[in-house]
Each structure stands twice: as structure tokens, then as C-alpha cells.
Amino acid sequence: MRAGRLTASVAGIIALTLTAAGCGLSGGSSGGDSTAGGCKVDKGNVGSGKLTGDVKGRITFQTTNLKKDFGKFFNGVIASFEKAHPGAEVKWIDDPGDNTFTQRTVADAQACTLPDVINVNAPTATALTKAGYLMNLGVKDPGAAGPFVPSFWKSATFEDASGKAIHTTLPWYTGGVLLTYNKDLLDQAGIDPAKPPTTIFGLFADYEKIAKAAKGTYYATMANPIWRIPADWDQMNIKTLSADGKSAVFADDPRTTQWVAWMAKLYKEGAMPKDSLSSSNDPSTLYSQGKVAYGSTNPSFVRFVKQNSPSVYAKTAVGQQPYDALGRASAGAPQYISVAATSKHAPVALSFAEYLTNAQNQTAWCKDPDVVIFPTTTASLDDPFFQNVTGSDPFSQARKLVADQLKTADTNQTNLSPAVQNAIVGQVQLAMQGKKSPAQAVKDAQAKADELLKQAG
């Protein structure tokens, strides 16, 4: 699933962490003491050399908002791991995953109390890797890449304090990306639900048809561009940042101004609810009420609609998210599992992280009938559960569509700090309100983004 949006208040704490604790991973290969992010750790946890040691000891495993719906599954995984390793014990805790997640996780890391095995998204992994709190899994287990689809393993790379890309995460589950839409509302606007557009601007043209046909009785989508930046630009292969990530370059591409012009036009013509321009609400509620034609691009959204609005679910279909200039589907960044470099029982933590994310356990979880998530291992995607889908319901079609994409999908999602993302979004909102021309908004957005990137170093 795509990583949740972070609030601007988190940006400061990330910057503080990177400055105060950005010493990176250091130390030898075994025995003695070293440091990770300012915390004293065993040398075997950091530096060069494969991690060795007995799989014995008690660790803490933290997920994000999973215990309520999937307690039975994860308790089973933990029990089977402990049975295979009699000297190991896993304590499971579940974080609510609210918009203070990164802030609280960084605080835990600074206090040297980061959970041994932790479910993180890309922004959190970026901050913790830069500050040296996560184990370099590619070094500590050179064979760790084996089970994973190459693009997902590549996405699990983050930069340390020196700017070197290292593997501090294991790819876990992903949501994929697709179009979710109300067939009846598209029909009313003269749009063929069986022929999804192949470009972002083609999708915008369909939004415009809805605005003209609906005249405010229903809408195409939500207005706040926070949900589309940088996702749309990634799919259009618009480069948001320079290769080194230290400057913004999106204004150099004329399609960025065209994109903003489209957003302003659609907002003015009524394709989006006027009161949703600055709202952080996603399309879920209005879609379930039949007031928005296009729902979330996250396949798990289908589950939400089925549970909360069976009548709208009956009208729901799924289709391919526009390939656009990228030329292939985009899966975005998956959720990740990391091992804390500060773990006091690192062999247990690494062993459990790899057990949790192996093909057998990923496949088993993805078969849960109440969830639409997808694995990141090659063997899992080859499972008949994904390859031999026969149902015509939205659930089945979502599974089949995304599973077919994932082996070749792009997973290089641009990671923007909350401050940079909000600065760009704020300028686009001004253009949508008619307070700035699209060209000026893009120019000012790049200038503001550059200023923030420069401050962050």
C-alpha cells in the first residue's frame, strides 16, 4: 500500500534527527561495542561482515494498524517462528499509524528503544537510515535479496549519512495501483467503463466530461493535489527532483505546467467538490455515497467499499491506472520490514524479519479473503491464487490485474519530505483557485522546494 501522507510538523523532527544523529552505521564485524545513530550497540550489528550468533532472546516486533483485523494470522506466524527457534521469543505491538508515526518512531530511535523488527514506510525508512538506526541487511545477510522481485528489492534501498545507498529494509506487502470507478456514473457521462484512459491527461479529459454531464450532482474526484503529487508526475515520468535529490527540477518539464493548468480547469468547471481543495480526506466516503465517480487508486479500497456500501460495490469496476509516459504500471513503494541496528538480539530480529517476509508467509497473508494486498516475492506472485483468477467481482479482478503488473512494475516512487510536498501543493492550490497562473505557480513551487531542500542539506 502506498505510504501514508505525513504532516509538515514531522519534517522538523526528521531534519533534527538527520543533523543530531546522522553519524551513520559504523563498527566492526563482531563482538565489543560500537554505535548506531548515537546508541551503543554490538559491533556485529553494524559495519562489515555477515551477522552471526544464536537465534535466542526476546525481541519486539511492531506493525502498523494490523492487529485488529489480522491478529490471528500474525500470532500464528509468531508461534511457528518460536516453535522453530525454541530460545526465541517475539513480543508483538501494533502502532496506530497516525500522522505522528515518523515523529514518534524517530523519538524512539533517539532514545535507543526502537523496536527490534519494525514495519516502516519509505519516508520513515529514509529518516532512520540516514541517521544510522537501521541494520544494513544487504551486508548482514548477503543472500537477503533472493526471494524478492528485483524491482521491489531495488526499492528497499535508502541512503546512509554519507549518501551511499544501502539495503536497510525488506520489501513486504504492496497495494499496487489501479483505477477504481463507478460504472453507472461513467455511463451517465458518456464514458465507456471498459476502456480506461492510457494517459493522465486522458483521465483528466474524462474528469471534464463528468463535470459537464453531472453539473454538480456528482463529481469525478477530490480536489486536493496532495493525493497526486508526486504520484501523477512519477507516472508521467516527470522528474520531480534532481538525481542527487538536492534540488527540484519539475519546472523544467513543460508537462508540469500543463498538469497544473488541467487541475485548475477541472476545479473551476466543477469536476471536484469545491470544499475538498484543502481537505485531507480521501475519496472513500463520497465514493461510497455515490457522489464521486473515481475512488482510491489503492486496491484495498475495494474492500472498504464492499464492507461499507454494498450497493455502490455492485456498480464498482477496476481498470488499469494509466501507463502514461512511464510505459509500464507503477506499484509505488511497498511497506517494509526493518531490523533495528540497536537490537540487543540482532540474530533473532534478522531471522524473524526474513521469516515474516518469506514467500510462504507473504502468500498466506495475501490469500486472506478480507484484504486486497500483494506480495513482493517472485514465488508468491507465481502462486495459482494470483495467476488463475476466474471471478468477475471487483475483488477478484483487482487481484488479477495488479498481480499481472507487479513483476515488471516500476517501484521508484519519489520521496518528498512533508515540507517540500506541502510547499509544492500549496502553490498548485493557488493556481486552482485562480490566484496564480499555472506557469507562475510551478515556478514559485520549484523555488520554494529548492529553498527547503537547501536548508535540509
BELHUZI-V489330 format. One record per helix or strand of 3 or more residues. SS is the DSSP state (H for helix, E for strand). FROM is the first residue (numbers start at 1). LEN is the number of residues. If there is no record, write none. Layout:
ss->(SS | SS)
from->(FROM | FROM)
len->(LEN | LEN)
//
This chain:
ss->(H | E | E | H | E | H | E | H | E | H | H | H | E | E | E | H | H | H | H | H | H | H | H | H | H | E | H | E | H | H | H | H | H | H | H)
from->(8 | 33 | 39 | 43 | 57 | 67 | 88 | 101 | 117 | 122 | 137 | 150 | 157 | 165 | 178 | 183 | 200 | 225 | 231 | 250 | 254 | 274 | 284 | 301 | 310 | 316 | 324 | 336 | 346 | 359 | 378 | 384 | 394 | 418 | 438)
len->(13 | 4 | 4 | 3 | 8 | 18 | 8 | 10 | 4 | 9 | 4 | 6 | 3 | 3 | 5 | 6 | 15 | 3 | 5 | 3 | 16 | 3 | 5 | 8 | 4 | 5 | 3 | 5 | 11 | 8 | 4 | 4 | 13 | 15 | 19)
//
